[in-house]
Structure formats: structure tokens, C-alpha cells
Amino acid sequence: MNPTAPCSYLVVCAAPPVLRIEELITSLQADGWNVVVIATPMAATWIDLDAVSRNTGCLTRVHAEPPQQRDSLPRADAVVAAPLTFNSVNKWAAGINDTLALGVLNEMLGADVPILAVPCVKSVLRKHPAYDESIRRLTGCGVSLLDPDAVTVRADDGLATFAWPQITAALSELNGT
């Protein structure tokens, strides 16, 4: 990690774009960011945590450390939540803190840190009334949201992924860099 570079927390959930999260990490690093990855427990089973840690130079976090361990996260200058699932959007908006990833997202709402959320949610689930209410609540709290239809593309294997440069550009715009 570059000690003078700004730090972005990258909160990842178990949706198909997480399978290519290294592309976003590389894009953010090329844009001058240190990246700390915080994965939901399910996302942690989908990615190679050791490879991500080697790439970022920081331990990939999944679970909170016991209070007696002083291995704290570096201070965040921004947060990117991508991909963000239907479940995580709704839990976050409701203030549920049952994973480290959600705990970090909940704390960052009150930390005056720019937050960029990039949902990966099927269009039929986006019609669910809880989703719409959750999006309104989060954007009302200052979360910047990218339209899933604008950033989701299909990879060669047919799985959904994101147009990672759009996310990096949106973070730069949000952060004023």
C-alpha cells in the first residue's frame, strides 16, 4: 500500500461481478487508490482471498476482529460497494449489522465519507417495493448510486459483470479528483 495514496474500502457481495473483482481493484489502483476489500461471508467463498490480499497489500476482511486485536482498518477516504446484492441493499437500508461488510457500510453512512453503491440486482427484484424504499433511504443519506442497467455487461461466459472503468470514473467524480 502507498502510504500517501487515498484509501477506498471496497465492499463486495456474492453476485456474479465479484468473480472479476480483481479488474476493479486494478482500475482503482491505477487511478491512485489504496484498496481495502471487505467481503460478505458468501462473497468470500466466491473469490480467492489470498490473491486479493496480495494484490491490495492488505488483508481481505470478512469477519470482525476480537476487541483485543488491534488490527484495525486504515481510515477510508471513500467507499465503493460493488457488487451490492438485493439482500445487502435492503439490510443496509434497514441498519442491519449482521456482517462486517454491513457494519462498515452502516458506520460509513455517518462518517462523512463519499459512498458509491453499484447494485447487481435482477430487474424483477428491483420492482420489489422493499428495494425501491431501500434505494430512496440510502440515496437520501447521501449514497451515490449507479444504475445497474448502465454498468452491467455480459462477459464472454454469459455472466453479468460490470464496466469497471465507469465505476472508477464515478468514484473519481464523487471524490472530486
C-alpha positions in Angstrom: 0.0 0.0 0.0 1.1 3.5 -0.8 1.1 5.5 2.5 0.3 8.8 0.7 -2.5 7.5 -1.5 -6.1 7.8 -0.6 -7.8 4.7 0.7 -11.0 3.2 -0.7 -12.9 0.5 1.1 -14.3 -2.0 -1.5 -17.3 -3.8 0.0 -18.2 -6.9 -2.2 -21.2 -9.1 -2.1 -21.9 -12.5 -3.7 -23.1 -11.5 -7.2 -21.5 -12.6 -10.5 -19.4 -9.4 -10.9 -17.4 -10.3 -7.8 -15.8 -13.1 -9.8 -13.9 -10.4 -11.7 -13.3 -8.0 -8.8 -9.6 -8.0 -9.5 -10.4 -5.9 -12.5 -11.9 -3.2 -10.3 -9.1 -3.4 -7.8 -6.5 -2.9 -10.6 -8.6 0.0 -12.1 -8.8 1.8 -8.7 -5.1 1.3 -8.0 -4.3 2.7 -11.5 -6.3 5.7 -10.5 -4.2 6.2 -7.4 -6.2 4.4 -4.7 -5.2 2.1 -2.0 -7.9 -0.6 -1.8 -9.1 -2.5 1.2 -11.5 -5.3 0.4 -14.3 -6.2 2.8 -16.3 -9.2 1.7 -19.6 -10.6 2.8 -19.2 -14.2 4.1 -20.8 -15.6 0.9 -18.7 -13.4 -1.4 -15.6 -14.7 0.5 -16.4 -18.2 -0.8 -16.5 -16.9 -4.4 -13.2 -15.2 -4.6 -9.5 -16.0 -3.8 -9.0 -14.1 -0.6 -5.2 -14.6 -0.6 -4.8 -13.4 -4.2 -6.9 -10.3 -3.4 -4.8 -9.6 -0.4 -1.6 -10.0 -2.4 -3.0 -7.6 -5.0 -4.1 -4.9 -2.5 -1.3 -5.3 0.0 -3.9 -5.5 2.7 -5.7 -8.4 4.4 -9.1 -9.0 2.9 -11.6 -8.7 5.7 -14.6 -10.9 6.1 -15.2 -11.0 9.9 -14.7 -8.5 12.7 -11.6 -9.0 14.8 -11.9 -9.6 18.5 -11.6 -6.4 20.6 -8.2 -7.3 22.0 -6.7 -7.5 18.5 -5.5 -4.1 17.3 -5.5 -4.9 13.6 -7.8 -2.0 12.6 -8.7 -0.9 9.1 -7.0 2.1 7.7 -9.1 5.3 7.5 -11.3 5.3 4.5 -11.4 8.3 2.1 -14.2 6.7 0.1 -16.3 3.5 -0.1 -17.3 1.5 -3.1 -20.0 -1.1 -2.6 -19.8 -3.3 -5.7 -21.4 -5.6 -6.5 -24.2 -5.0 -4.0 -26.9 -7.6 -3.8 -30.7 -7.2 -3.3 -30.3 -8.7 0.2 -27.4 -6.4 1.1 -29.2 -3.2 -0.2 -32.2 -4.0 1.9 -30.3 -4.9 5.0 -28.0 -1.9 4.8 -31.0 0.5 4.4 -32.7 -1.2 7.4 -29.5 -0.7 9.5 -28.9 -4.4 9.9 -25.3 -5.1 11.1 -25.0 -8.9 10.9 -21.8 -9.0 8.8 -18.6 -6.9 8.9 -19.4 -5.7 5.4 -22.8 -4.3 6.5 -21.3 -2.9 9.7 -18.7 -1.0 7.7 -21.4 0.3 5.3 -23.6 1.4 8.2 -20.8 3.2 10.0 -19.7 4.9 6.8 -23.1 6.5 6.5 -22.3 8.6 9.5 -18.6 9.2 8.8 -19.0 11.9 6.1 -17.1 9.7 3.6 -18.3 9.5 -0.1 -20.0 6.2 -0.8 -20.6 4.8 -4.2 -23.1 1.9 -4.4 -23.3 -0.4 -7.5 -26.2 -2.9 -7.2 -26.2 -6.1 -9.2 -29.9 -6.9 -8.8 -32.2 -8.6 -11.3 -34.8 -6.3 -12.9 -37.6 -8.3 -11.4 -36.2 -7.8 -7.9 -35.8 -4.1 -8.5 -39.6 -4.0 -8.8 -40.0 -5.3 -5.3 -41.3 -2.4 -3.0 -38.6 -3.0 -0.4 -35.9 -2.4 -2.9 -37.3 1.0 -4.1 -37.7 2.1 -0.5 -34.2 1.0 0.4 -32.7 2.9 -2.6 -34.6 6.0 -1.6 -33.4 5.7 2.0 -29.8 5.2 1.0 -29.7 8.0 -1.6 -31.4 10.2 1.0 -28.5 9.6 3.3 -26.1 10.7 0.6 -25.1 7.4 -1.0 -24.3 7.8 -4.7 -25.9 5.1 -6.8 -25.0 3.8 -10.2 -27.8 2.5 -12.3 -27.3 -1.3 -12.7 -28.5 -1.2 -16.3 -25.9 1.4 -17.2 -22.9 -0.5 -15.8 -23.8 -4.2 -16.2 -22.5 -6.0 -19.2 -22.3 -9.7 -20.1 -18.8 -11.4 -20.1 -17.8 -14.0 -22.7 -19.1 -16.7 -20.3 -22.5 -15.1 -20.2 -22.3 -14.0 -16.6 -23.1 -10.4 -15.5 -20.1 -8.2 -14.8 -19.6 -4.5 -14.6 -18.0 -1.9 -16.8 -15.3 -1.3 -14.2 -13.9 1.9 -15.8 -17.3 3.5 -15.3 -17.2 2.7 -11.6 -13.7 4.1 -11.2 -14.7 7.2 -13.1 -17.8 7.7 -10.9 -15.6 7.3 -7.8 -13.2 10.0 -9.1 -16.1 12.3 -9.9 -17.6 11.7 -6.5 -14.3 12.3 -4.7 -13.6 15.4 -6.8 -10.4 14.0 -8.3 
